[in-house]
Amino acid sequence: MEGFDSAGETDSIVSLVVSGDGNSSEKRKRETETDTETLMDVVVPAPRHPLWKTSLCSYFRGSGGLCSHGDSCRFAHGEEELRPRPDNTWDPASERAKKMAKMEVEEKEETDGGGGGIMMTEKFEEGESLVAGLSKCLVNLPMKWTSDHLRNFLKEKGVLFKSAKKKKGMVVGFVSFENVEQVATAVEELDGKSVGNNRTLKLSDVLPRSFERNNKVVSEGSLPCSDLVTKAEDSINDGADSDGNVASSSSALMGRSARAAVTPLAHMSYPDQLEHKKNSLAQTLKKLTRNARKACPRGISLPEWIQKSREIGGLPCELEGIIGSPSVYGYRNKCEFSVGLSLEGKRTVGFLLGNFREGVTAVEEPVDCPNVSQIACKYAAVFQKFLQDSSFPVWNRLNNTGFWRQLTVREGRSAHCNVENSEPIISEAMLIVQVCSIGFEDQKIKDEINFLENAFSIGSTEEAPHLPLTVLVIQDHTGISNAAPADAPLKYVFTRRGEGSELGINDDVEPRIHDHISGLKFSISPSAFFQVNTSAAEKLYSLAGDWADLGPKTLLFDICCGTGTIGLTLAHRVGMVVGIEMNASAVSDAQKNAEINGIKNCKFVCGKAEDVIGALMKQYLCLLLKPDDASSSTHNGSMEHSGDENVIQQNGSHQSMESRSELLLLQQFENVVAVVDPPRVGLHPTVIKVLRTQSDLKRLIYISCNPESLVANAIELCTPSPGETEKSNNKNNNRGWKNTTSASLARHRAKSMPDSEPFIPVKAVAVDLFPHTPHCETVMLLER
Ligand SMILES: C[S@@+](CC[C@H](N)C(=O)[O-])C[C@H]1O[C@@H](n2cnc3c(N)ncnc32)[C@H](O)[C@@H]1O
């Protein structure tokens, strides 16, 4: 379970180990052969108090790490020393206890159907209707069950019913009955009984949706499947959309507002939010120390950074605080609005209120969401107004039918600021409307899209000043979740031929908008990643550059480079940039961006980093100037670029060096730095292995939007390599990883890391790109 892997204290074995460097005072817990029972540094007193280290030391905490008892203190100096109490509980002041309490609340909410009922605003099938009193909602069913599973289960239990519906991926199902006797039997046979993997079934009444209670006519002409209203979107479901626009399901369910769903920290002051995020990051980073300590092979002394971590409260390195966002309100340059029915049954463009898994499908307008820009809100309102009269249905998440699915508004800032308030001017906007064309006639779609284009055009000019509208894209996506792949077909594209012209279908004009970072202009295509908070991203990139210690003799790898933002903004500080990115449109944007800005020392490679990085590093690093070669170098200290074109290489294939001049240029590099900025899941193991084993790579800047994956990757990068014996012992030990945490998995992988010098975490800092949400970016410097 997340957060509880680190200590594994209850089943761990304490042993005294003399470290390989002959330091006999270094005592630590060791992993056992079974791999799950792992340990940490512990000083064992004699005799040991029965409550040894089961409570946090208040002196230690209050004094910022000073306790006169030192290692002999019976209280725990920090979370990593803390042990469970004899009754298997944790010190209530500890993070573990708080996390456990939180999880208990969440589990209870899940069992209770979210504590407030299920918000289903959609019907399962045409003609389906539920009669109040003769319909029940079953909560806590196994997610993988379908309607058939539910029906068989009811039959097995001898429960008669009229109809039963259950959608895979949800924990709720809906049953209607012929009469009250059947209802009574169902309650007796099912409520509180065990189902699936020890889940406790709960029967809830189906409450009429508010719009039915008020006897309003519902435009979708449907009755709800249930009384409980729940609805959250797949993106919210998974905890985050592609850009970290996240709603925690529990807060969404409790808050019952779009504001609470997408900006759960909005009730706090901004300084409090920053403090909260910094503390939460510190807790996560401590996992790096704990896990690297556990994974440290036998017979090898603990790296100095682990030994010194006690001096900084268990952190792997100094956490230099958190940098706030220059813009706190309306900062998002990209907003993804779902289309669905509100709690009132109205066609709505906004945010899902909770978690689809738990049956939430209600969408509410983005009212009071402090991260959403005014322009995005206005376009959402224009689209919502249009939908009220559209003859095409909105997307039904229960049976995956409908046409209108999602609106994304992307904005681009001009190079100039508003003279009155110094705010950036939003000069371009791209609207991406996602639809599902299955089952709809082409001509009818065309007509409907023309109406929509007209509605947006008029909507944009009705505002004073006019809203920017650069391009309208209709994306056709037939998948279940709204998260469309980068290559989802663009069915129609309306662009402007020139400044001030009307939107129209101009096949020769590419759909794109432009933004500006650090004085450079960036061209952005519809599916390319671009940080959602431009002014905070500017801070992030320049900080990464400062930490990277760049110079004209630096070769910089920008791994997961998107549209090239990091590499291009740092290009003037290095000899050459090699960017790697898998999204072909983003690579093409990066290439264009280099051209637009007259930058000639960047190359962009299209491919998955795991497929291309090994060959690329070999190709470039074997030509590095080594200190021994310095005397034979012709390098005169200033970089002269050959004027080579920036090169895009497709599908992971790599070409040999383009020219002799490039080869000569490379020979002048004296150091290599990599900046990695991976997606939420972190780096692929192959990429980690290449970074780790390329001994010429001495400095690595890790930028992460997910501290858990940063920690997991850093465990592999920073743990000393195992000896041969340990590696071979580990070979047959690869079992039962399905339910393990990312950190445990990383520990396991670290054991098979080829012999190589580990990196050392030097410093870290948080940069808040997502005010009002729990998310923020982390930058960590690793060196060796
Ligand atoms: C967090 S974004 C960072 C983009 C860029 N550094 C920026 O700041 O704009 C992650 C990028 O990694 C790309 N990506 C995801 N998986 C990848 C992989 N396996 N190999 C290469 N790029 C990948 C995504 O397409 C996305 O552009």
The ligand as an ORCA input file, in Angstrom:
! r2SCAN-3c Opt
* xyz 0 1
  C       5.724     16.434    -18.975
  S       5.824     16.551    -20.713
  C       7.261     17.560    -20.876
  C       7.426     18.224    -22.200
  C       8.441     19.345    -22.254
  N       9.639     19.037    -21.562
  C       7.840     20.639    -21.766
  O       8.141     21.066    -20.662
  O       7.037     21.225    -22.496
  C       6.327     14.949    -21.129
  C       6.564     14.731    -22.591
  O       7.091     13.416    -22.729
  C       6.577     12.836    -23.898
  N       6.725     11.384    -23.718
  C       5.930     10.548    -23.022
  N       6.431      9.307    -23.045
  C       7.583      9.362    -23.766
  C       8.550      8.397    -24.152
  N       8.422      7.123    -23.794
  N       9.587      8.790    -24.890
  C       9.716     10.086    -25.272
  N       8.825     11.043    -24.941
  C       7.774     10.689    -24.198
  C       5.164     13.365    -23.991
  O       4.690     13.310    -25.306
  C       5.354     14.790    -23.486
  O       5.615     15.656    -24.548
*
